Amino acid sequence: MEYKAIMDRVIVRVCDENHKSALVCIEKPHKNVGVVLSVGERVSAIKVGDEIIFHQFDELPLGQKNVVVIREKSVLGILGKQ
């Protein structure tokens, strides 16, 4: 399924046991870490493919397992960037 975020929204695939990231997800899955699938036109600091950590209770689940929608302001950081 293809996703298209709008406005200040970010669509994220949440980290699970199959996620092979270099940082957080290898040890155990985290419900507030994921990979960005789509960003809305008002999102400025995040791009598709970024691995992010976000506020866990701000997400809205979509129909597909492990995919959520959040607002850009709920993103706490981009992992692996300096």
N, C-alpha and C positions, 0 to 999 in steps of 0.2 A: 504494500500500500504506500502511496506517495502522500506526503504531508506538505501543507503550505501554511506557515504561520502568518498572522497579520498583526499590524500595529506594533505593540511592544511585547508581543508574545514570543516564546521560544518553545519549540517542540523537542523533547529529549527522550532518547532511549536509555532507560535506567539500567545501571550496571547489574549484571546477574552472574551466576556461576560460570557462564560461558564466555564472559567478557575477558579479553586478554590484554589489559592495559599494563603499562609499565609502572604505574604508580599505586593506586589504592586498591584496585579490584582483585589483584592476584591473591592476596591473603584471604579475603572473604568478601562477599557481595555487600554493597552499601546502598541503601534506599535513596540516598541523596547525592549520588554521583552518577553521571551519565554522559552520553555523547550527543551533541547537538545535531538534530536532523534537519531543522528548518528554523529560520529567524524571520520575524516580521520587518517591515520597512522602517520602523522607528528604532530598531535595535542597532546600537552603534558599536558596542565593545565586544561582541561575540559573533563568531562565524560558524558556519556548518562544519562539523568535524571536530570542533573544540571539545575537550573533555572538561566538564565543569562540576563543581560542587554547588548545590543549591539548598535553600531552606526547605526542609523536609515536609512541612505541613502546608506549603503554598501550592502544591501541584494539583492538577485536575487530570485524573486518569482518562485515557482515550480507550476506544474499544479493543485495541490490540494490547496484549500483555506487555508490561514493562515500557509503555510509551505514555508520557505525560506532557501536559502543557503548563508552562509557568510564565510569569512576567519577568522581564529582564531584571527588574529590581530584586527579584528573589535569588538571583545568581550571586553566590558568595565569593566565587573565584574561578579562575581558569587554571586547571592543573597542568603542570609541565611547562608553563611560560615564566619567563623572568623579566 
